[in-house]
């Protein structure tokens, strides 16, 4: 079931975000100060419990919160699935939910995150020529639009 996130979900949301970002992004950014210093469950939980973020997050919950999607206006800001539940349809359910219930039209993906780009392409998003740097890095984000 996909439902609106609540304060009770914050620790689980933070746990998913921290561990997936470490697994997927550390090989790209190679920044251990960020991955193991700045990126901590407690600080992420503190940030995400703010109403201006939490009010835009939905979770996939079948008794365990397995993934989340963060939607603002027509942008998918984030989509993360717990590493242990990847390739089980959780991400697909979240992105299809967003497409069916919100007027999402675009998202940004790290250019080197080929797995994410393939996933988004499978769900109707296509890479555009628009790029920008991930803040504080030399890595590009590419805009993907829903066609």
C-alpha positions in Angstrom: 0.0 0.0 0.0 1.2 3.5 -0.8 0.3 6.1 1.7 1.3 9.5 2.9 4.3 9.5 5.2 3.9 10.4 8.9 6.2 11.4 11.7 6.2 7.7 12.8 7.9 6.9 9.5 10.8 9.3 9.9 13.4 6.8 11.3 12.6 4.3 8.6 12.8 7.0 5.9 16.1 8.2 7.2 17.5 4.6 7.4 16.5 3.9 3.8 18.0 7.2 2.5 21.3 6.8 4.3 22.0 3.2 3.4 20.8 3.4 -0.2 22.8 6.6 -0.8 25.9 5.0 0.7 25.6 1.9 -1.5 24.6 3.7 -4.7 26.4 7.0 -4.5 29.7 6.3 -2.7 31.2 4.6 -5.7 30.3 7.6 -7.9 31.2 10.5 -5.6 34.0 8.8 -3.5 33.5 11.1 -0.6 33.8 9.3 2.6 33.5 12.5 4.7 30.0 12.9 3.3 29.0 9.2 3.2 30.1 8.3 6.7 30.3 11.7 8.4 27.6 14.1 7.2 25.2 11.4 6.1 23.9 10.0 9.4 20.5 8.6 10.2 19.8 11.1 13.0 20.6 14.2 11.0 18.7 12.9 8.0 15.7 12.1 10.2 15.8 15.6 11.7 15.8 17.2 8.2 13.0 15.0 6.8 10.6 15.5 9.8 10.2 19.1 8.7 6.7 19.6 7.4 7.9 21.2 4.2 9.6 17.9 3.3 7.5 15.3 5.1 4.2 16.6 3.5 5.6 15.7 0.1 6.6 12.1 0.8 4.7 8.9 0.3 5.8 5.5 1.4 5.3 1.9 0.2 4.2 0.1 3.3 3.0 -3.5 3.3 3.7 -3.9 7.0 7.3 -2.7 6.5 8.1 0.6 4.9 10.2 -0.5 1.9 10.5 2.6 -0.1 9.6 6.3 -0.5 8.9 8.8 -3.1 9.2 12.6 -2.7 7.0 14.7 -5.0 6.9 18.4 -5.2 4.7 20.1 -7.8 5.4 18.3 -11.1 8.9 16.9 -10.0 9.8 13.6 -8.6 12.5 14.8 -6.2 13.5 11.4 -4.8 12.6 7.8 -5.1 14.4 5.3 -2.9 13.8 1.6 -2.1 15.5 -0.2 0.7 18.4 -2.2 -0.7 16.9 -5.5 0.6 13.6 -4.9 -1.3 15.0 -3.7 -4.6 13.9 -5.5 -7.8 10.6 -6.6 -6.1 8.3 -4.0 -7.7 8.4 -1.4 -4.9 10.0 1.3 -7.0 7.7 0.5 -9.9 4.7 0.8 -7.7 5.9 4.2 -6.3 6.6 5.7 -9.7 3.4 4.5 -11.2 1.5 5.9 -8.2 3.1 9.3 -8.8 2.3 9.2 -12.5 -1.3 8.2 -11.9 -2.1 10.6 -9.0 0.1 13.6 -9.6 1.1 15.7 -12.6 4.7 14.6 -12.5 6.6 15.5 -15.6 10.3 15.4 -14.7 13.1 14.3 -12.4 16.8 14.6 -12.1 19.2 11.6 -12.0 22.9 11.3 -11.5 24.3 10.8 -14.9 26.5 7.9 -13.8 23.7 6.2 -12.0 22.9 3.9 -15.0 20.6 1.6 -13.0 18.4 4.5 -12.0 18.3 5.9 -15.5 17.3 2.5 -17.0 14.6 2.2 -14.3 13.2 5.7 -15.1 13.4 5.0 -18.9 11.4 1.8 -18.3 8.7 4.0 -16.7 8.5 6.5 -19.6 11.1 9.1 -18.7 13.7 10.1 -21.2 17.0 11.9 -20.8 17.0 15.5 -22.0 20.0 17.6 -23.0 19.6 19.6 -19.7 22.3 19.0 -17.1 23.5 20.6 -13.9 26.1 19.8 -11.4 25.1 18.0 -8.2 25.7 20.6 -5.6 29.2 20.6 -4.2 30.5 18.0 -6.7 31.9 17.6 -10.2 29.2 15.1 -11.1 26.3 15.9 -13.4 22.6 15.4 -12.9 20.6 14.9 -16.0 17.0 16.0 -16.4 14.6 13.3 -17.4 11.2 14.1 -18.8 8.1 12.0 -18.9 7.0 11.5 -22.5 
